[in-house]
C-alpha cells in the first residue's frame, strides 16, 4: 500500500471542508483551533493517508501539499536464492 501525508498551511486555510469531502480515506478533519484569520483549519486526523492528492486538487487556496513515500523496489529474480 502506498503511504502518504499532507502538510497544511493553516494560515491560509479557510476551513471550506472541500478537502475533507474529497478524501476517500477520511484522513482529514477540522481543527478545534482557529488560525490568525479566525477560521478553523483542516488537519490530518488519521494516519491512513495514501497520498492520492484529491485534497490538494480541490483546495481553492492551495493550502495543501501532499507527500508520498517512495515505493519499495521489488526484488529481482537474480537476487532470489533457490531452495535446495
Steps between C-alpha positions, in 0.01 A plus 500: 500500500625844415541731797478875502452801719382857460639832609233763549582869512260588779555874457332500159246217554145635521343176618275461195502119554530419128811294574322311778225398259755405230709272723406134435680388818331754733847610609414870540285693745452850637714611790351634821753784474468807280762663282602866502209586269242342732436183298507144626765337284527145366736250655600138457286302747589143399831350396358316199580744219591334170625816329222496240516885468121543480512749787764718334316498169176640646657754739409847365776666702783254421550446872579127471820329393494121466805281555524138392748254642708330232395148409724217608668342199410139432781249521615381162506129418882510484514578871282208602674188620332171406412265784690168487 
